[in-house]
Amino acid sequence: MGKRDYAVRLYGKFGHVCNLSHDDPEGISAGLITSIHDGVKTLIARGVNPVDFMADRIDILRDCVITGDEICGGVVPADAFGRKWRDETGRLYQFLANEADIVDRVFAGLPLRLKPCTYSSTLTIH
């Protein structure tokens, strides 16, 4: 089971999905936002701080489920852009996890709840 399948299992089908591997982060508004790590890459290439960008849209994101790949482990990229992308993605994940009510990690098809729901909004990170 992948992250998207897991989100659908928990919350049902989403009317609109924003996939940041090909959708523009500027138009972020969907029940499910996938590939947030690719959105970070796009924002960095434009000279935009990803945390500031998402913080400015936090009210929109509160009703979203957000998924992204873990790119912060393993071998450190050799090029400067790759290192910046990895660092900024990690910072954004920390920011979103702090703001989220629920944070789950899906690894090898197995979900692990890292942060249980304690509030009423639905910003969820997978």
C-alpha positions as CSV (number, residue, x, y, z in Angstrom):
1,M,0.0,0.0,0.0
2,G,1.4,3.4,-1.0
3,K,0.9,6.7,0.7
4,R,-2.0,7.7,-1.7
5,D,-3.8,4.4,-1.2
6,Y,-3.4,4.8,2.6
7,A,-4.8,8.3,2.5
8,V,-7.8,7.1,0.5
9,R,-8.3,4.2,2.9
10,L,-8.4,6.6,5.8
11,Y,-10.4,9.5,4.3
12,G,-12.2,8.2,1.3
13,K,-11.8,9.4,-2.3
14,F,-10.6,12.9,-2.9
15,G,-12.4,15.1,-5.4
16,H,-9.3,16.9,-6.5
17,V,-5.7,15.7,-6.2
18,C,-2.8,18.2,-6.6
19,N,0.4,16.2,-7.7
20,L,3.3,18.6,-7.3
21,S,5.5,16.4,-9.5
22,H,3.7,18.1,-12.4
23,D,1.2,20.6,-10.9
24,D,2.3,24.2,-10.1
25,P,2.6,24.8,-6.3
26,E,1.1,28.2,-6.9
27,G,-2.3,26.5,-7.5
28,I,-2.1,24.4,-4.4
29,S,-5.7,23.6,-3.3
30,A,-6.9,20.1,-3.1
31,G,-8.1,17.5,-0.7
32,L,-4.9,15.6,-1.4
33,I,-1.6,17.1,-2.2
34,T,1.0,14.6,-3.3
35,S,4.8,14.7,-4.1
36,I,5.3,17.8,-1.8
37,H,9.1,17.1,-2.1
38,D,8.8,17.8,-5.9
39,G,7.0,21.1,-5.1
40,V,9.9,22.0,-2.9
41,K,12.3,21.5,-5.8
42,T,10.1,23.8,-8.0
43,L,10.0,26.5,-5.4
44,I,13.7,26.5,-4.8
45,A,14.4,26.7,-8.5
46,R,12.2,29.9,-8.5
47,G,14.1,31.3,-5.6
48,V,11.1,30.9,-3.2
49,N,11.5,29.7,0.4
50,P,9.3,26.6,0.7
51,V,8.5,27.0,4.4
52,D,7.5,30.7,3.9
53,F,5.5,29.7,0.9
54,M,3.5,27.0,2.8
55,A,3.2,29.1,5.9
56,D,1.5,31.8,3.8
57,R,-1.0,29.1,2.7
58,I,-1.4,27.3,6.0
59,D,-5.2,28.1,6.2
60,I,-5.7,26.4,2.8
61,L,-3.6,23.4,3.9
62,R,-5.5,22.8,7.1
63,D,-8.2,20.8,5.2
64,C,-5.6,18.8,3.2
65,V,-3.8,15.5,3.3
66,I,-0.2,16.0,2.2
67,T,2.1,13.3,1.0
68,G,5.8,13.4,0.1
69,D,8.7,11.1,-0.3
70,E,11.5,10.8,2.3
71,I,14.5,12.2,0.6
72,C,16.5,13.3,3.6
73,G,18.2,10.0,4.4
74,G,21.0,8.1,2.6
75,V,23.8,9.6,0.6
76,V,24.2,13.3,0.6
77,P,23.8,14.7,-3.0
78,A,27.0,15.8,-4.6
79,D,25.6,18.9,-6.2
80,A,24.7,22.1,-4.3
81,F,21.1,22.2,-5.6
82,G,20.5,18.6,-4.5
83,R,21.8,19.3,-1.0
84,K,19.6,22.5,-0.7
85,W,16.6,20.6,-2.0
86,R,17.2,17.9,0.6
87,D,17.7,20.4,3.5
88,E,14.7,22.6,2.5
89,T,12.4,19.5,2.2
90,G,13.4,18.4,5.7
91,R,12.7,21.9,7.0
92,L,9.3,21.9,5.3
93,Y,8.4,18.5,6.7
94,Q,9.3,19.7,10.2
95,F,7.1,22.8,9.8
96,L,4.2,20.8,8.4
97,A,4.5,18.1,11.0
98,N,4.4,20.8,13.7
99,E,1.3,22.3,12.2
100,A,-0.4,19.0,11.4
101,D,-2.9,17.3,13.7
102,I,-1.9,13.8,12.4
103,V,1.4,12.6,11.0
104,D,1.8,9.1,9.6
105,R,4.7,7.5,8.0
106,V,4.2,4.9,5.4
107,F,7.2,2.8,4.8
108,A,7.3,-0.5,2.8
109,G,3.5,-0.3,2.8
110,L,3.2,-0.2,6.5
111,P,1.7,2.9,8.2
112,L,3.1,4.2,11.5
113,R,1.3,6.9,13.4
114,L,3.9,9.5,14.5
115,K,1.5,12.1,15.8
116,P,-2.0,11.3,16.9
117,C,-4.9,13.7,16.3
118,T,-5.5,16.1,19.2
119,Y,-7.2,19.0,17.5
120,S,-10.2,19.6,15.2
121,S,-8.6,20.6,11.9
122,T,-7.4,18.0,9.4
123,L,-3.9,18.9,8.1
124,T,-2.4,15.5,7.8
125,I,1.1,14.5,6.6
126,H,1.8,11.1,5.2
